[in-house]
Amino acid sequence: ADLEPDWRALRSAATEAAASAYAPYSHFPVGAAGLTANGIVISGCNVENASFGLTLCAECGLASALRRAGETTLVAVSVTDPAGRLLTPCGRCRQVLLEHGGPDMLIDADPEPQRLGALLPGAFD
């Protein structure tokens, strides 16, 4: 898709999603927002669990919301904390995002967005 992401809007949507996070153990709420190939903004937040391995990252919530919205492809993703500070997806979440956007998907970063493939060399495909 040749969509130019509105990074300010994506960051805002991610920050808003972070406010809905359930993070009683880490006290680290996270929100993720993605732009679909159809120009729709989808978001998700982290949901922790006392059994830490069962915790769902914000990017997992984003992938679930993407499918629930009837969308299939992400072209850009922004991940933030509740103050709007940019966060980089962890390796696990990079792999989750790869399934829904591919290596050319843009990840919001400072000073400029990066391709997911550059952040996840040797990904499972």
C-alpha positions as CSV (number, residue, x, y, z in Angstrom):
1,A,0.0,0.0,0.0
2,D,1.2,3.5,-0.8
3,L,-0.4,5.1,2.3
4,E,1.6,7.8,4.1
5,P,1.1,7.2,7.8
6,D,-0.1,10.1,9.9
7,W,2.4,9.3,12.7
8,R,0.9,12.0,15.0
9,A,-2.6,10.3,14.8
10,L,-1.1,6.8,15.2
11,R,0.8,7.9,18.3
12,S,-2.3,9.6,19.7
13,A,-4.3,6.4,19.1
14,A,-1.6,4.3,20.8
15,T,-1.5,6.6,23.8
16,E,-5.2,6.5,24.1
17,A,-5.1,2.7,24.0
18,A,-2.4,2.6,26.7
19,A,-4.9,4.3,29.0
20,S,-7.0,1.2,28.8
21,A,-4.2,-1.3,29.6
22,Y,-4.5,-3.8,32.5
23,A,-1.0,-3.7,34.0
24,P,-1.3,-4.3,37.8
25,Y,2.0,-6.3,38.0
26,S,4.5,-4.4,35.9
27,H,2.7,-1.0,36.2
28,F,3.8,-0.4,32.6
29,P,0.7,0.2,30.4
30,V,1.4,0.0,26.7
31,G,-0.8,0.9,23.7
32,A,-0.3,0.0,20.0
33,A,-2.0,1.5,17.0
34,G,-1.7,0.4,13.4
35,L,-2.7,1.8,10.1
36,T,-4.3,-0.9,7.8
37,A,-3.8,-1.1,4.0
38,N,-7.4,0.2,3.8
39,G,-6.5,3.4,5.7
40,I,-8.2,2.3,9.0
41,V,-6.6,2.9,12.4
42,I,-6.8,-0.1,14.8
43,S,-5.5,-0.2,18.3
44,G,-4.8,-2.5,21.2
45,C,-3.4,-2.5,24.8
46,N,-1.5,-4.8,27.0
47,V,-3.4,-7.1,29.4
48,E,-1.3,-8.7,32.1
49,N,-1.8,-11.9,34.0
50,A,-0.5,-13.1,37.3
51,S,1.1,-16.0,35.3
52,F,3.4,-13.7,33.4
53,G,3.8,-16.0,30.5
54,L,0.1,-15.5,29.7
55,T,0.4,-11.7,29.5
56,L,-0.8,-10.2,26.2
57,C,1.3,-7.4,24.8
58,A,-0.4,-4.4,23.2
59,E,0.8,-5.6,19.8
60,C,-1.1,-8.9,20.4
61,G,-4.2,-6.9,21.1
62,L,-3.6,-4.9,18.0
63,A,-3.4,-8.1,15.9
64,S,-6.6,-9.4,17.4
65,A,-8.4,-6.1,16.8
66,L,-7.1,-6.1,13.2
67,R,-8.7,-9.4,12.5
68,R,-11.9,-8.5,14.4
69,A,-12.3,-5.4,12.3
70,G,-12.2,-7.5,9.1
71,E,-8.8,-6.1,8.1
72,T,-5.8,-8.2,7.2
73,T,-2.8,-6.1,6.6
74,L,-1.0,-3.4,8.7
75,V,1.3,-0.9,6.9
76,A,2.5,1.1,9.9
77,V,2.5,0.7,13.7
78,S,3.2,3.0,16.6
79,V,3.7,1.8,20.2
80,T,3.6,4.1,23.2
81,D,3.3,4.4,26.9
82,P,0.5,6.5,28.5
83,A,2.6,9.7,28.2
84,G,3.0,9.2,24.5
85,R,6.7,8.1,24.6
86,L,7.6,5.8,21.8
87,L,8.4,2.2,22.6
88,T,10.0,-0.4,20.3
89,P,8.2,-3.8,20.1
90,C,10.1,-6.7,21.6
91,G,11.3,-9.6,19.5
92,R,8.1,-11.7,20.3
93,C,5.9,-8.8,19.2
94,R,8.0,-8.1,16.1
95,Q,7.3,-11.7,15.0
96,V,3.5,-11.2,15.7
97,L,3.5,-8.0,13.7
98,L,5.4,-9.7,10.8
99,E,2.4,-12.0,10.3
100,H,0.1,-9.1,9.8
101,G,2.3,-6.6,7.9
102,G,5.4,-8.3,6.5
103,P,9.0,-7.0,6.5
104,D,8.1,-3.7,4.8
105,M,5.7,-2.6,7.5
106,L,6.8,0.7,9.1
107,I,7.5,0.8,12.9
108,D,7.3,4.3,14.5
109,A,10.8,5.2,15.9
110,D,12.8,8.3,16.7
111,P,14.3,9.9,14.6
112,E,12.5,8.1,11.8
113,P,10.3,5.1,11.2
114,Q,12.0,1.7,10.5
115,R,11.0,-1.2,8.4
116,L,10.1,-4.2,10.5
117,G,12.4,-6.4,8.4
118,A,15.4,-4.3,9.6
119,L,14.3,-4.8,13.3
120,L,13.7,-8.5,12.9
121,P,16.4,-10.2,10.8
122,G,16.1,-13.9,10.4
123,A,12.3,-13.9,11.2
124,F,10.3,-17.0,11.0
125,D,8.2,-17.1,7.8
